[in-house]
Structure formats: structure tokens, C-alpha cells
């Protein structure tokens, strides 16, 4: 009976899912990351920054927890991708084929 009383009670940590583990890792500043918001967009205009959870991240470097860093990095990448889409020609391939059959050049916007 003395053996059962003297045994230490083992504390079992709960098993965390992936999201809970990321939140736990974010509490430790050793896991934080640097994220860069560009100074200018692809058009050469000053970048307006990124708004995330009612916080403004201006152009420059920011030291953020991994979850927020990933979200800010994704926002910057999505912004760059949308700017690239604006700069790419939007001529329909079928329209190009029809114009080539007729021996004409497709109409394009000379400003791009």
C-alpha cells in the first residue's frame, strides 16, 4: 500500500492539433520571423502597407509571430500577383487567331 501512495502522479500534456501548436509556438519569440513589406509597388508608387486585424504594417521590416508573419507575407504576395495581372496583356487567344486569319494585328493598348 505504501508503494501506491508514494508513486508520483504523471501529468499528461494534451495533444495539440496543428493550429493549436502554431499558436503555442508563436508565444516563444525564438520562433518569430522578419517580414518585409515593400517600399514601392510594381508601378513605382509608394506601397500603402498591409492592414491585418486592425493593425497597419507600413513598408519596411517587421518582427512578427509565425502566424501573423505568414498572413502578412501572403497578403504581400497576393498584392504583387494582382499587380502583375494588371500589367499582363489581356488579349483573348481566340480573338488573336481570328485577327491572324484576317491578316490583321490585334488591337492592343499602347500604354502597357
C-alpha positions as CSV (number, residue, x, y, z in Angstrom):
1,X,0.0,0.0,0.0
2,X,2.9,2.3,0.7
3,X,4.1,1.8,-2.9
4,X,0.9,3.1,-4.4
5,X,0.8,6.2,-2.3
6,X,4.4,7.2,-3.0
7,X,4.1,7.0,-6.8
8,X,4.1,10.4,-8.4
9,X,1.2,11.4,-10.5
10,X,2.1,11.8,-14.1
11,X,0.8,14.9,-15.8
12,X,0.0,14.2,-19.4
13,X,0.1,17.2,-21.7
14,X,-2.9,17.4,-24.1
15,X,-2.2,16.5,-27.7
16,X,-2.4,19.7,-29.8
17,X,-3.7,19.9,-33.3
18,X,-1.7,21.8,-35.9
19,X,-3.3,25.2,-35.3
20,X,-3.0,24.9,-31.6
21,X,0.6,24.0,-31.9
22,X,1.3,27.0,-34.2
23,X,-0.3,29.3,-31.5
24,X,1.8,27.7,-28.8
25,X,5.0,28.2,-31.0
26,X,4.0,31.8,-31.6
27,X,4.3,32.6,-27.8
28,X,8.1,31.9,-28.0
29,X,10.0,34.9,-29.5
30,X,12.7,32.5,-30.7
31,X,10.2,31.4,-33.4
32,X,9.3,34.9,-34.6
33,X,10.2,35.9,-38.1
34,X,11.1,39.0,-40.0
35,X,8.7,40.1,-42.7
36,X,9.3,42.7,-45.3
37,X,6.6,44.9,-46.7
38,X,8.0,46.6,-49.9
39,X,8.6,50.3,-50.1
40,X,7.1,50.6,-53.6
41,X,4.6,48.6,-55.6
42,X,5.3,47.3,-59.1
43,X,4.1,50.6,-60.7
44,X,6.7,52.5,-58.7
45,X,4.2,54.1,-56.4
46,X,4.7,54.1,-52.6
47,X,3.2,51.0,-51.0
48,X,0.3,51.7,-48.7
49,X,1.2,48.9,-46.3
50,X,-0.9,45.9,-45.1
51,X,-3.9,46.0,-42.8
52,X,-4.3,42.9,-40.7
53,X,-6.6,42.5,-37.7
54,X,-7.0,46.3,-37.3
55,X,-3.2,46.8,-37.3
56,X,-1.3,48.7,-40.0
57,X,2.0,47.2,-41.2
58,X,3.8,50.1,-43.1
59,X,6.5,49.5,-45.6
60,X,9.7,48.1,-44.0
61,X,10.7,45.2,-41.8
62,X,8.5,43.8,-39.1
63,X,9.4,41.2,-36.4
64,X,6.2,39.1,-36.1
65,X,5.0,35.8,-34.7
66,X,4.9,33.0,-37.2
67,X,1.1,33.0,-37.7
68,X,0.9,36.8,-38.4
69,X,4.1,36.7,-40.4
70,X,2.6,34.0,-42.8
71,X,-0.6,36.1,-43.2
72,X,1.3,39.3,-43.9
73,X,3.6,37.5,-46.4
74,X,0.6,36.0,-48.1
75,X,-1.1,39.5,-48.4
76,X,2.1,40.9,-49.9
77,X,2.3,38.1,-52.4
78,X,-1.4,38.4,-53.4
79,X,-0.9,42.1,-53.9
80,X,2.1,41.5,-56.2
81,X,0.2,38.9,-58.1
82,X,-2.7,41.2,-58.7
83,X,-0.4,44.0,-59.9
84,X,1.3,41.5,-62.3
85,X,-2.1,40.5,-63.6
86,X,-2.9,44.2,-64.4
87,X,0.4,44.5,-66.3
88,X,-0.1,41.4,-68.4
89,X,-1.8,41.6,-71.8
90,X,-5.4,40.5,-71.7
91,X,-5.9,39.7,-75.4
92,X,-8.2,36.7,-75.9
93,X,-6.4,33.9,-77.8
94,X,-9.4,33.2,-80.0
95,X,-9.5,36.9,-80.9
96,X,-5.8,36.7,-81.8
97,X,-6.4,33.7,-84.0
98,X,-9.3,35.3,-85.9
99,X,-7.3,38.5,-86.5
100,X,-4.3,36.5,-87.8
101,X,-6.6,34.6,-90.2
102,X,-7.8,38.0,-91.5
103,X,-4.2,39.2,-91.8
104,X,-4.6,41.9,-89.2
105,X,-2.8,42.7,-86.0
106,X,-5.0,42.5,-82.8
107,X,-5.8,45.8,-81.2
108,X,-3.7,46.4,-78.1
109,X,-3.4,49.2,-75.6
110,X,-0.2,51.1,-76.4
111,X,0.0,52.3,-72.7
112,X,1.2,48.9,-71.4
